[in-house]
Amino acid sequence: MGYSRPLAASFSNSVSLTNNGNVGIPINALAFKQDALAMSIQVIVVVFELFVTFTFGLLNASKAVSGLKGSLLQFAKMPVLYAIAAGTILRFCHIQIPDPILLPLDQISTGMFAFALVSIGAQIASSKLQQHTSAVLLSSIVRLIISPICAYGLIMLLHLDGITAQALFIASAIPTSRNSAALALEYGNEPGFAAQAVLVSMLLSSITLTVVVNLAMVIF
């Protein structure tokens, strides 16, 4: 499409990183009436999404600004990598985190979503909405329409059916993750575009997700 490197990086993240945590989990709960199997599939999708965000998403965003070597250095500095390793070790060793440490961490984590929304709102308020209109619309089309089509092909290829196929098909149509906007802001990769992509895909998903949920129940 001839995009600049920063815009190309933000565009890639806007179509590959989804909001399956804050949007996907409630959608799954409503669509499957709190079915345990459907929710377990959704949780696995969320875990995979977080892994992709802080590997591909981070490297993609930082590489556009600092190159591959610099992006790998930034990647090594990410606290989330060491948090995942520490959490895994604690889980396997059956070590409980003391409440004086765990409770403040829980309070910080619950405030993360509100802080992310404020940062995205600030980006939208400071950006010109008429900029990158075609890129924003294309991003939403890929994220909300092309992605479920690709997911349908993969589901058929893997011979999945029932609740598994339905849950994965719906998860493929979730709008753009706010993390894509946060990464764009952190590394200066067209944060105005990234914020608009999150906003537009979220608004359009009120229509497309309704269609996808109904198709999932009919096709599978």
Number of C-alpha atoms within 10 A of each C-alpha: 5 6 10 11 16 20 23 19 26 31 25 16 26 30 24 22 22 28 22 26 19 14 16 24 21 15 21 24 15 11 19 18 11 13 13 11 13 22 21 14 17 25 17 11 20 20 13 11 20 19 15 16 21 18 15 15 25 24 24 24 29 26 20 21 16 15 13 14 12 15 19 16 13 15 18 12 11 13 10 14 15 12 11 12 11 11 14 12 12 13 11 8 9 9 10 9 11 8 10 8 9 11 12 10 11 11 10 10 11 10 10 11 13 11 11 15 13 12 17 24 15 13 20 19 12 11 16 13 14 10 12 17 14 10 18 23 16 15 26 28 16 18 24 25 18 16 20 20 15 13 18 21 12 14 18 11 9 10 9 15 13 12 18 17 24 26 27 21 25 27 29 25 28 29 31 30 28 25 24 31 27 20 24 29 20 13 18 17 26 21 25 25 27 32 31 27 31 26 20 16 25 22 13 15 20 12 11 18 21 14 13 22 20 13 14 19 17 9 11 15
